[in-house]
Amino acid sequence: MADEKGSRELPPGGLILEAGNAVKYLTGGWRTYRPRVDKGKCIDCLQCWLLCPDCCIDVEEGTMAGYDYDHCKGCGICAHICPVKAIEMVLETEGAGPADAKGRFGSKKKA
């Protein structure tokens, strides 16, 4: 308890005191909805990546590889902008679908 700061020692709210500190704050835990992508429909246009306000879309070799669910706040911009409606917002309790713990999907299979 001796290490805790008093209210006069805390910085005013909303200030970023050091560059790049947002990565330390795992903000995905308070979302209600999470994006789920159907890789069969996804055309890898990357509009979701371009417009995600939290940079939560993982891209590998020019394809949408999954989500950074630790930082995704569930805003739904990716689902709204998707031209082929490959992304849907599902309740957090429904999970992410066929993805590993990091929210990454396997490589896209072309028929």
C-alpha positions in Angstrom: 0.0 0.0 0.0 2.9 2.4 0.6 3.7 2.4 -3.1 0.3 3.7 -4.2 0.0 7.3 -5.4 -2.4 9.8 -3.9 -4.9 11.6 -6.2 -2.6 14.7 -6.4 0.3 12.5 -7.8 -1.7 10.9 -10.6 -1.6 12.4 -14.0 -4.9 13.9 -15.4 -7.0 11.3 -17.2 -6.5 10.8 -20.9 -2.9 11.7 -21.1 -0.4 9.4 -22.9 2.8 9.8 -20.9 5.0 7.6 -23.0 4.9 6.6 -26.7 3.6 3.2 -27.5 2.1 2.5 -24.1 -1.3 1.4 -25.4 0.0 -2.1 -26.1 0.2 -2.6 -22.4 -3.6 -2.1 -21.9 -5.5 -5.1 -22.9 -8.8 -3.5 -23.7 -10.5 -6.4 -25.5 -11.9 -7.8 -22.3 -14.8 -5.3 -22.0 -16.3 -5.7 -25.5 -19.8 -7.3 -25.9 -19.5 -8.3 -29.5 -16.5 -9.7 -31.4 -15.8 -9.9 -35.1 -15.9 -13.4 -36.8 -14.7 -13.8 -40.3 -15.8 -16.4 -42.9 -12.5 -17.0 -44.8 -14.5 -18.7 -47.5 -16.2 -15.3 -48.3 -13.3 -13.0 -47.6 -11.7 -11.5 -50.7 -8.7 -10.1 -48.8 -9.5 -6.5 -49.9 -8.1 -5.4 -46.5 -10.7 -2.6 -46.1 -11.1 -4.0 -42.5 -7.4 -3.5 -41.8 -7.4 0.0 -43.3 -10.3 1.2 -41.2 -9.8 -0.6 -37.9 -9.3 2.2 -35.3 -7.3 -0.1 -33.0 -5.1 -1.8 -35.6 -6.5 -5.2 -34.6 -6.5 -6.8 -38.0 -3.6 -9.1 -38.6 -2.3 -9.3 -42.1 0.2 -11.8 -43.4 1.5 -11.9 -47.0 -1.3 -9.6 -48.2 -4.2 -11.6 -46.6 -6.4 -11.1 -43.6 -4.9 -13.5 -41.0 -7.1 -12.9 -38.0 -7.7 -10.5 -35.1 -5.8 -9.2 -32.1 -8.6 -9.9 -29.7 -6.5 -8.5 -26.8 -7.1 -5.0 -28.2 -10.2 -5.3 -30.3 -13.1 -3.4 -28.7 -15.8 -4.8 -30.9 -16.8 -1.6 -32.6 -18.0 -3.4 -35.7 -16.4 -1.1 -38.3 -14.7 -4.1 -40.0 -18.1 -5.9 -40.3 -19.8 -2.7 -41.6 -17.2 -1.9 -44.2 -16.7 -5.5 -45.6 -17.9 -5.4 -49.2 -18.8 -9.2 -49.3 -20.2 -9.3 -45.7 -17.5 -11.9 -44.7 -17.3 -10.4 -41.2 -20.1 -10.7 -38.7 -20.3 -9.4 -35.1 -21.2 -12.2 -32.6 -21.8 -12.1 -28.9 -18.5 -12.5 -27.0 -20.0 -15.6 -25.4 -20.2 -17.3 -28.9 -16.5 -17.1 -29.4 -14.4 -16.5 -32.5 -15.0 -19.6 -34.5 -12.2 -21.7 -36.0 -9.2 -19.8 -34.7 -6.4 -20.5 -32.3 -5.9 -18.6 -29.1 -4.4 -15.6 -30.9 -7.4 -15.1 -33.1 -5.4 -16.2 -36.2 -6.9 -18.3 -39.0 -5.2 -20.9 -41.2 -4.2 -20.0 -44.7 -7.1 -19.3 -47.1 -7.9 -22.2 -49.2 -8.8 -21.5 -52.8 -11.0 -24.0 -54.7 
